[in-house]
Amino acid sequence: MSERSAYAADVVVIGGGVIGLAVAWRAAARGLRAIVLERDRAGAGSSWLAAGMLAPIVEVTPGEEPLLDLGLRSARAYPRFVADLSAAARRDDVGYTPCGTLLVARDADEAEALERELALRRSFGLAVQRLRPSEARRREPALTPKLRLALDVPGDHAIDPRALTAALLAAVRRTGGEVREHSPARALELAGGSVHGVVLQDGTMLRTDRVVIAAGAWSASLAGLPLAARVPVRPVKGQIMRLHDPAGAGLLTRVVRMPPSYITPRGDGRYVIGATSEERGFDTTVTAGAMFDLLRDAGELVPGVLELVIDELGAGLRPGTPDNLPAIGPGGPGSPAGLIWATGHRRNGILLAPVTAELVAATLAGDELPEHAAAFSPARFARGAVGSPA
């Protein structure tokens, strides 16, 4: 028996959220068979709780220009990604909604901040339109008459992460991959400075020479990783709520954002309101104060949300890195050959799934990463790298 035929799979992906599943599916397109290891149910972590806004323009902040470029690339790729996924999964609806976004201000201070947001986006050459309150209310009649200013971002879309995860799970299995739920990875097995396999919680080992770590907030906890190769990922707590309108769709047609909160319509009478950003470790409790703040902010701008029925309250853990940029690709010096990262996406995991999956699948196939991916190399965290943690 050959060395290659002894392997359990061409690649083992640790983490069965949207990123891990997308990587496994796109790897299959390059002829690679993947096994996905998920500690819980596939998509049960931050992917399950995410709102699913595809909003690279709205999310941009000064100093994150590389992330803006990556986000725009991924947003442009989404229509084809969805079409390919629908065909592979044999599902007509994966939850994609080309709805656009309104950024809104309630008072003079917020309006002044929104003017700065407009100037920033125009400096990048991005498509953003300044709206008078009357025009914003004509487009979204549910907005409060007290509105001071709004920005229309028509190119931002949204997707239901739960529908997306279900489609990705089906696509992985239909293209020859395997998803093992309730199968946490315990340790990385190394031999001669290269990946040799993954040890499961029950002590069994899956032999492979390529491992992708896409375990979200738990990415840095895998045993067996050399210290110099670890990407520092921490959990960033986000509390969120889901509601529905018994009268059906119609309250909002666009995502409405009032930083730091938002209301995301699903197009069928369901809405998502979120989200907090808290440095609380692995705490996933839901607090009354956070829910109050979310409803208060949303109700001040769209009074009709106070008539909606609450379906679900939740708290998820976004994976964050020290510089708030994702880690995509192989590690730097001291990293085992065959180890690839796809983590640290923080608030942009759903948005960046298509571009991350393509970059990682290309790496697995032996291709060099393109120049625009250089800013996201995990090598920046290697000990001794400029700006790396001490």
C-alpha positions as CSV (number, residue, x, y, z in Angstrom):
1,M,0.0,0.0,0.0
2,S,1.4,3.4,-0.9
3,E,2.0,6.2,1.6
4,R,-0.8,8.3,0.0
5,S,-3.4,5.5,0.1
6,A,-2.8,5.1,3.8
7,Y,-4.1,8.6,4.5
8,A,-7.7,9.0,5.8
9,A,-8.2,12.1,3.5
10,D,-6.3,14.5,1.4
11,V,-7.0,17.2,4.0
12,V,-8.6,17.3,7.4
13,V,-10.4,20.6,8.2
14,I,-10.8,21.3,11.9
15,G,-14.0,23.3,12.3
16,G,-17.4,22.8,10.7
17,G,-18.7,26.4,10.5
18,V,-19.2,28.3,7.3
19,I,-15.5,28.8,6.7
20,G,-14.5,25.2,7.3
21,L,-17.4,23.8,5.2
22,A,-16.7,26.2,2.4
23,V,-13.0,25.3,2.4
24,A,-13.9,21.6,2.2
25,W,-16.3,22.1,-0.6
26,R,-13.9,24.3,-2.7
27,A,-11.1,21.8,-2.0
28,A,-13.3,19.1,-3.6
29,A,-13.5,21.2,-6.8
30,R,-9.7,20.8,-7.0
31,G,-9.9,17.0,-6.6
32,L,-9.2,16.8,-2.9
33,R,-11.2,14.7,-0.5
34,A,-11.7,16.4,2.9
35,I,-12.8,15.3,6.3
36,V,-14.3,18.0,8.4
37,L,-14.1,17.6,12.2
38,E,-16.7,19.6,14.2
39,R,-16.7,19.6,18.0
40,D,-20.5,20.2,18.1
41,R,-23.0,20.2,15.2
42,A,-21.9,21.7,11.9
43,G,-22.6,25.4,11.9
44,A,-23.7,25.4,15.5
45,G,-21.2,28.0,16.7
46,S,-20.8,31.6,15.5
47,S,-22.1,30.7,12.1
48,W,-25.5,29.8,13.6
49,L,-25.8,33.1,15.4
50,A,-24.4,35.4,12.7
51,A,-26.7,38.0,11.0
52,G,-25.2,37.4,7.6
53,M,-24.6,40.9,6.4
54,L,-22.4,41.0,3.2
55,A,-21.3,44.6,3.8
56,P,-17.6,45.3,3.1
57,I,-18.3,49.0,2.5
58,V,-20.3,49.5,5.7
59,E,-17.7,47.6,7.7
60,V,-14.7,49.6,6.6
61,T,-12.7,51.5,9.2
62,P,-9.5,53.5,8.9
63,G,-6.4,51.3,9.0
64,E,-8.2,48.2,7.6
65,E,-7.8,48.9,3.9
66,P,-6.5,45.4,3.1
67,L,-9.6,44.0,4.8
68,L,-11.8,46.3,2.6
69,D,-10.2,45.0,-0.5
70,L,-10.6,41.4,0.5
71,G,-14.2,42.0,1.5
72,L,-15.0,43.7,-1.8
73,R,-13.5,40.7,-3.7
74,S,-15.5,38.3,-1.7
75,A,-18.8,40.3,-2.1
76,R,-18.2,40.3,-5.9
77,A,-17.7,36.6,-5.8
78,Y,-20.9,35.9,-3.8
79,P,-23.4,35.6,-6.7
80,R,-21.3,33.0,-8.5
81,F,-20.5,31.3,-5.1
82,V,-24.3,31.0,-4.4
83,A,-25.1,29.8,-7.8
84,D,-22.4,27.1,-7.7
85,L,-23.4,26.1,-4.2
86,S,-27.1,25.9,-5.1
87,A,-26.2,23.5,-7.9
88,A,-23.8,21.4,-5.8
89,A,-26.2,21.1,-2.9
90,R,-29.3,20.8,-5.1
91,R,-31.0,23.5,-3.2
92,D,-32.9,26.4,-4.8
93,D,-32.6,28.7,-1.8
94,V,-29.5,29.4,0.2
95,G,-30.8,32.5,1.8
96,Y,-29.2,35.1,-0.4
97,T,-30.9,38.6,-0.4
98,P,-29.6,41.5,-2.6
99,C,-31.2,44.1,-0.3
100,G,-28.8,47.0,0.2
101,T,-28.0,48.9,3.4
102,L,-29.0,52.2,5.0
103,L,-26.7,53.8,7.6
104,V,-28.8,56.1,9.7
105,A,-28.3,58.9,12.3
106,R,-30.7,59.8,15.1
107,D,-29.2,63.1,16.3
108,A,-26.7,65.8,15.3
109,D,-23.7,64.0,16.7
110,E,-24.5,60.8,14.8
111,A,-25.2,62.8,11.7
112,E,-21.7,64.4,12.0
113,A,-20.2,61.0,12.4
114,L,-22.1,59.8,9.4
115,E,-20.7,62.6,7.3
116,R,-17.2,61.4,8.2
117,E,-18.3,57.9,7.2
118,L,-19.4,59.3,3.8
119,A,-16.1,61.1,3.2
120,L,-14.2,58.0,4.1
121,R,-16.1,55.8,1.7
122,R,-15.9,58.3,-1.1
123,S,-12.1,58.6,-0.5
124,F,-12.0,54.9,-1.4
125,G,-14.1,55.5,-4.5
126,L,-17.0,53.4,-3.0
127,A,-20.6,53.7,-4.1
128,V,-22.5,55.5,-1.3
129,Q,-25.3,58.0,-1.6
130,R,-26.2,60.7,0.9
131,L,-30.0,60.9,1.6
132,R,-32.1,63.5,3.2
133,P,-34.4,62.1,5.9
134,S,-37.5,62.5,3.7
135,E,-35.9,60.4,0.9
136,A,-34.6,57.8,3.4
137,R,-38.2,57.4,4.7
138,R,-39.6,57.2,1.2
139,R,-37.4,54.2,0.6
140,E,-38.0,52.7,4.1
141,P,-41.3,54.1,5.5
142,A,-40.9,52.3,8.8
143,L,-38.0,54.7,9.7
144,T,-38.7,57.2,12.5
145,P,-39.7,60.8,11.5
146,K,-36.9,61.9,13.8
147,L,-34.2,60.7,11.5
148,R,-31.5,63.2,10.9
149,L,-29.4,61.7,8.0
150,A,-28.9,58.5,6.1
151,L,-26.5,56.9,3.7
152,D,-27.6,54.4,1.0
153,V,-25.2,51.6,0.2
154,P,-27.0,49.6,-2.6
155,G,-24.2,47.1,-3.2
156,D,-24.3,45.6,0.3
157,H,-26.3,42.4,0.5
158,A,-27.2,39.7,3.1
159,I,-27.5,36.0,3.4
160,D,-29.1,33.7,6.0
161,P,-26.1,31.9,7.6
162,R,-28.3,29.0,8.7
163,A,-29.5,28.3,5.1
164,L,-25.9,28.8,3.9
165,T,-24.5,26.3,6.4
166,A,-27.1,23.7,5.5
167,A,-26.3,24.1,1.8
168,L,-22.6,23.9,2.4
169,L,-23.0,20.7,4.5
170,A,-25.0,19.1,1.7
171,A,-22.5,20.3,-0.9
172,V,-19.5,18.8,1.0
173,R,-21.2,15.4,1.3
174,R,-22.4,15.4,-2.3
175,T,-18.9,16.1,-3.6
176,G,-17.3,13.2,-1.7
177,G,-16.3,14.9,1.5
178,E,-17.1,13.8,5.0
179,V,-18.4,15.8,7.9
180,R,-18.0,14.3,11.4
181,E,-20.1,16.1,14.0
182,H,-19.4,15.8,17.7
183,S,-15.8,14.8,16.8
184,P,-13.5,17.3,18.5
185,A,-9.8,17.3,17.4
186,R,-7.5,17.0,20.4
187,A,-4.0,17.4,19.0
188,L,-2.0,17.9,15.9
189,E,0.4,15.0,15.1
190,L,3.7,16.0,13.7
191,A,6.6,14.1,12.2
192,G,9.9,15.6,10.9
193,G,8.5,19.1,10.9
194,S,5.5,18.2,8.9
195,V,1.8,17.4,9.6
196,H,1.3,13.7,10.1
197,G,-2.3,13.6,11.3
198,V,-4.9,14.7,13.7
199,V,-5.6,12.9,17.1
200,L,-9.3,12.9,18.0
201,Q,-10.7,13.2,21.5
202,D,-11.1,9.4,21.8
203,G,-7.4,8.9,21.0
204,T,-7.7,7.7,17.4
205,M,-5.7,9.3,14.7
206,L,-6.6,10.4,11.2
207,R,-3.6,10.3,9.0
208,T,-3.1,13.2,6.6
209,D,-0.4,15.5,5.5
210,R,-2.6,18.6,5.2
211,V,-4.6,20.2,8.0
212,V,-6.7,23.4,7.9
213,I,-7.5,25.0,11.2
214,A,-10.9,26.7,10.8
215,A,-12.1,26.3,14.4
216,G,-13.1,29.9,15.1
217,A,-12.5,31.1,18.6
218,W,-11.0,27.7,19.5
219,S,-8.4,27.7,16.8
220,A,-5.5,28.3,19.1
221,S,-6.4,25.6,21.6
222,L,-5.3,22.6,19.5
223,A,-2.6,20.6,21.3
224,G,0.6,19.8,19.5
225,L,0.9,23.2,17.7
226,P,4.5,24.5,18.1
227,L,4.4,27.8,20.1
228,A,6.0,29.7,17.2
229,A,3.3,28.5,14.8
230,R,0.3,29.4,16.9
231,V,-2.0,32.2,15.6
232,P,-3.3,34.2,18.6
233,V,-7.1,33.9,18.3
234,R,-9.4,35.1,21.1
235,P,-13.2,35.0,21.5
236,V,-15.2,38.3,21.0
237,K,-18.7,37.9,22.4
238,G,-21.6,39.1,20.4
239,Q,-25.2,39.1,21.7
240,I,-28.0,39.0,19.2
241,M,-31.8,38.5,18.8
242,R,-34.1,37.1,16.2
243,L,-37.7,38.2,15.8
244,H,-40.6,37.9,13.3
245,D,-43.6,39.9,12.2
246,P,-46.8,37.9,12.4
247,A,-48.1,40.1,9.5
248,G,-45.3,38.8,7.3
249,A,-42.7,40.7,5.3
250,G,-42.8,44.5,4.6
251,L,-41.5,46.3,7.7
252,L,-38.0,46.8,6.1
253,T,-36.6,45.8,2.8
254,R,-33.0,46.9,3.5
255,V,-30.5,46.3,6.3
256,V,-30.6,49.3,8.6
257,R,-27.5,50.1,10.5
258,M,-27.2,52.5,13.4
259,P,-23.6,51.8,14.6
260,P,-22.9,49.7,16.4
261,S,-26.3,48.0,16.0
262,Y,-28.3,46.8,13.0
263,I,-31.6,45.3,11.8
264,T,-31.3,42.7,9.1
265,P,-34.4,41.6,7.2
266,R,-34.6,38.0,5.9
267,G,-37.2,39.0,3.3
268,D,-40.0,36.8,4.8
269,G,-41.0,38.7,7.9
270,R,-38.0,37.5,10.0
271,Y,-35.5,40.0,11.4
272,V,-32.2,39.9,13.2
273,I,-31.1,42.6,15.6
274,G,-27.6,42.8,16.8
275,A,-24.9,42.8,18.0
276,T,-22.8,43.6,21.0
277,S,-19.0,43.3,20.9
278,E,-17.6,42.2,24.3
279,E,-14.2,41.0,25.5
280,R,-15.6,38.4,27.9
281,G,-13.6,35.3,27.1
282,F,-15.7,32.2,26.4
283,D,-18.8,33.5,28.1
284,T,-22.0,32.9,26.1
285,T,-24.6,34.1,28.6
286,V,-27.3,36.4,27.4
287,T,-27.8,39.5,29.5
288,A,-30.9,41.6,30.0
289,G,-28.9,44.8,29.6
290,A,-27.6,43.9,26.2
291,M,-31.0,42.9,24.9
292,F,-32.5,46.1,26.3
293,D,-29.8,48.2,24.5
294,L,-30.4,46.4,21.2
295,L,-34.1,46.9,21.3
296,R,-33.9,50.5,22.5
297,D,-31.6,51.5,19.6
298,A,-33.6,49.6,17.0
299,G,-36.9,50.9,18.3
300,E,-35.7,54.5,18.2
301,L,-35.1,54.2,14.5
302,V,-37.7,51.7,13.5
303,P,-40.5,51.9,16.0
304,G,-42.3,49.0,14.4
305,V,-39.7,46.5,15.6
306,L,-41.2,46.9,19.1
307,E,-44.3,45.1,17.8
308,L,-42.3,42.1,16.5
309,V,-42.4,38.7,18.3
310,I,-39.1,37.6,19.9
311,D,-38.1,34.1,18.6
312,E,-34.6,33.7,20.0
313,L,-31.9,35.3,22.1
314,G,-28.3,34.2,21.8
315,A,-24.6,35.0,22.2
316,G,-21.8,33.8,20.0
317,L,-18.0,34.0,20.0
318,R,-16.4,35.7,17.0
319,P,-12.7,34.7,16.5
320,G,-10.5,37.8,16.7
321,T,-6.8,38.4,16.2
322,P,-4.7,41.1,17.7
323,D,-4.8,43.2,14.5
324,N,-8.4,42.3,13.7
325,L,-7.4,40.8,10.4
326,P,-8.0,37.1,9.5
327,A,-5.3,34.6,9.3
328,I,-5.4,32.8,5.9
329,G,-2.8,30.4,4.5
330,P,0.3,28.6,5.8
331,G,2.3,29.8,8.7
332,G,5.7,31.3,8.8
333,P,9.0,30.1,10.1
334,G,8.6,27.3,12.7
335,S,5.2,26.3,11.3
336,P,4.9,22.6,10.3
337,A,4.6,21.9,6.6
338,G,1.1,21.1,5.6
339,L,-0.6,23.3,8.3
340,I,-2.9,26.0,6.9
341,W,-5.0,28.5,8.8
342,A,-8.5,29.9,8.0
343,T,-9.5,31.7,11.1
344,G,-9.7,35.1,12.9
345,H,-12.4,36.6,10.7
346,R,-14.1,38.2,13.6
347,R,-17.3,40.0,12.4
348,N,-16.7,39.1,8.7
349,G,-16.7,35.3,8.6
350,I,-19.8,35.0,6.5
351,L,-18.8,37.8,4.1
352,L,-15.3,36.4,3.6
353,A,-16.3,32.7,3.2
354,P,-16.0,32.6,-0.7
355,V,-12.6,34.3,-0.9
356,T,-11.2,32.4,2.1
357,A,-12.3,29.1,0.7
358,E,-10.7,29.9,-2.7
359,L,-7.4,31.0,-1.2
360,V,-7.1,28.0,1.1
361,A,-8.2,25.5,-1.7
362,A,-5.5,27.1,-3.9
363,T,-2.9,26.6,-1.2
364,L,-3.9,23.0,-0.7
365,A,-3.5,22.5,-4.5
366,G,0.0,23.8,-4.3
367,D,-0.6,27.3,-5.7
368,E,1.1,30.4,-4.5
369,L,-1.2,32.9,-2.7
370,P,-1.8,36.1,-4.6
371,E,-0.3,39.4,-3.6
372,H,-3.6,40.8,-2.2
373,A,-3.6,38.0,0.4
374,A,-0.2,38.9,1.8
375,A,-1.6,41.0,4.6
376,F,-3.5,38.0,6.0
377,S,-0.6,35.6,6.2
378,P,-0.4,33.8,9.5
379,A,3.4,34.3,9.3
380,R,2.9,37.8,10.7
381,F,2.3,36.3,14.1
382,A,5.4,34.1,14.1
383,R,7.8,34.9,16.9
384,G,10.3,37.4,15.7
385,A,8.0,38.8,13.0
386,V,7.5,42.5,12.9
387,G,4.5,43.3,15.1
388,S,4.1,39.8,16.4
389,P,3.1,39.2,20.0
390,A,6.1,38.9,22.3
